[in-house]
């Protein structure tokens, strides 16, 4: 069973009185804003909800847009790909995505998928993908924005990327 079938099955058995809000968060390092009071960066993300009105949650205020998405495959032999098509994305967000998509490969756009069953500043996500996806392409049509994102390549990461020494691992024996 792939993710799309699992979601359709969950919807079929869900309580009809509960609204499920599907959301996407897109982040990029160039969108971070520096806060001099706390001496740290805080993200300025693109927050989208498939709804007719805004959604306020603990993760921020999601802007309403119309989108369709195919969830990533989960077979072990493939690197799951998510395809997201957004209709009538506001120009500000289109410009942000265009600028970020021109950045080098070592500075990717990350995509987070979450589901909420309610709203409010204390509302936490009910479900989400286990890791952020890395956006590998952004295409613009007249009224649509198409985003393809992949799970990170966790299989081919060399293990033991740092040599552990007493300097960076106190208490280690040399």
C-alpha positions, 0 to 999 in steps of 0.5 A: 500500500502506498501513501496515497492509498493509505491516506484515502483509506484513512479519509474513508474511515475518519470521523466526518465531524473532524476536518483534516487540514493538509499543509506544506511548509517550504523553508530556505536559508535565504528566507531566515530573518535575524533577530538581534534581541535573541542573537539568532535566526528565525525562519520566514517560511512559506506556510500553505494549507489546502483550504479556503481560509487561513489556519492558525497553529503552533507552527504558524499561520498557514495561507490558504491555496488550492493544491494537489499532491502525490505523496512519496513512494515508500518502497525500499528500492526507490527514493520517494518523490513528492509532486506538489502542484499549487494553483494561483500561488501569490506572486511574493511566494513565487518570487521567493521560490524562484530566487531560492531555486537558483541557489547552489545544490548545497543550499536546498529548499526543504519541504515539510508535510503536516496534517492538522485536525484543528486550529489554534495557537496550541494546535500541534500536527497530528501527522507528518512525514518523518523527515523534510524532503529536499526540493529538486525542481520548481517549475512555473506555468501561467497559474500553477507552480509545480514542485518536485521534492525527494526524501534525502538520500539517507542510504548513501551517506558515508557513516562516520563522517567525523573522526572522533578524537579527545578534542571533539569527543571529551572522555574518548581514549586515543 
